Amino acid sequence: MVMTLDLTSLQNEIQKLQGNASRSSIQTNYFDQRLQSITFEVARCQNGLVFIDKDSEASIGRLFYCFLANNIDFDFDFDFDFDLVCDVLLKTPLNYQLINFFNMNGFKAYARLKKMSMIISSINQQEKNTDITIAKDKDISSLKKIFEENFDQFTERPPSISDIESAIQNKDIYCKFDNFGNILGFYWNRNMKFLSELRYLFVINKYRGLGIGKELLNSCLFNTSKINRKQLWVLENNPSAINLYKKFGYEFDGLVDHIFIRSNNQK
């Protein structure tokens, strides 16, 4: 059964489904994340549901699922004209029930991201790098172009213009510029009360190998030195980034994001 629900109705459906079930009997990738849609397409079966979240500015939708126990033999039937991505966050290997669910519904394994964390930096931050400065409104178009030309839509999730504008307003983005004001690299960091998350760190291809990535990460750690807990996500097949983060004290914490995709209504 396919329904169109608003957020409150969707959350009520999830609560009714889960009822008094123990956490160990629930398989889900929805943990009250901030959703983008106003209404949601929801497919419900006896022991579970799936729904799609899609921002009007985005070219892809996100699939969320919630199932009870291991019986997830569910072939959902959505009519959509965009690509879907589904994240499965686990500290244990994927079980065959989930793999079967994705195969049944036309998804394929795409990539894996691994979470890296740091409690206290092993690098002694002595002074601020004055060559790296806060991004301004004038940098929005340049940042948008960099994201469009260099970032994978499924794993790196390029932000919308409104996301970039909001991050600049919050002073979350720092850039290194050349003498003509062109961006050589940047980082985007989101600070919460007890946690600092490095969302993006990027260096323009032709300027890699010059130590800019190290400068950017050093600046990020300096600016977040009062927040002890730090985290980021990195592609498991990006050894240069992993080595850089390890040099600064980040370590894998065991959490893996298994990314599955389904292309434009093809099963």
C-alpha positions, 0 to 999 in steps of 0.5 A: 500500500502506497500513501502520501503523508506529511511529516507528523503522519509519517512519524506516527506511522513509524511509531505505530509500526515499532510499538513496543518492539525491542531495538534489537528487533528493528532494522532501520536507517531512519534515526530522526534525521532532518528531512527535506520534503513536505510530503512523503511517498510511503509504502507500507507492508505488514511488518515494515515501511519505506519512504522517500525524502527529496528536496525540491532542489535536489536531483536525487531522493533518499530512501529510508526503511523501517522493518521489524525482525528479519522478515524484510522480503518487500518489493515496494512500488513507487513511481518516480523519475529520479535516482534514489540513494539509500544509506545503511549505517552499521558496525556489523557486516550487512546481513543477507536480508538487507542485501536481498531487499536491495537486490529485489528492488533494483538497488546496487552497492555503490560505495562505502564511507567510514567514520573517523573520530578524534577525542583530543587532537594529537597536534599542538595548535600554536597559532592561527593560519592567517592565509585561510579566511572565512568565506563570504557571500561573494564566494557562493557562486565559486563554491557552487561551481566547485561542488557541481564539478567535483563532488559525487552526488551519491557519496559526497552529496553536494549542498544546495545554494541555500545550504551554502548560503546558510553555512556562510552565514554561520561562518562554517566555511573557510577558504584558501585563496590565491592572490586574485581571490580564486579559491584553492581549497576550502573546508566546511565544518559544523560545530555543535555543543560537544561535537565538531564535524568536518563535512567537507575538505577539498583542494582544487586538483592542480594545487594538490600536493602543495600542503594545502590540505594539511593547512586547511585541516590544521586551521579547522583543528585550531578553530575547533580546539575548544571542542574535544570530540571531532568526527568526519566521514571518508571514502574507504578507497581514498588513502591520501585523505585517510592518511592525512586524517590519521596524521592529525589524530583521527581514527576509524571508530567502526561505523560504516555507511554502505551506500546503495543506489537505484537509477531512475525507475529502473529495476 
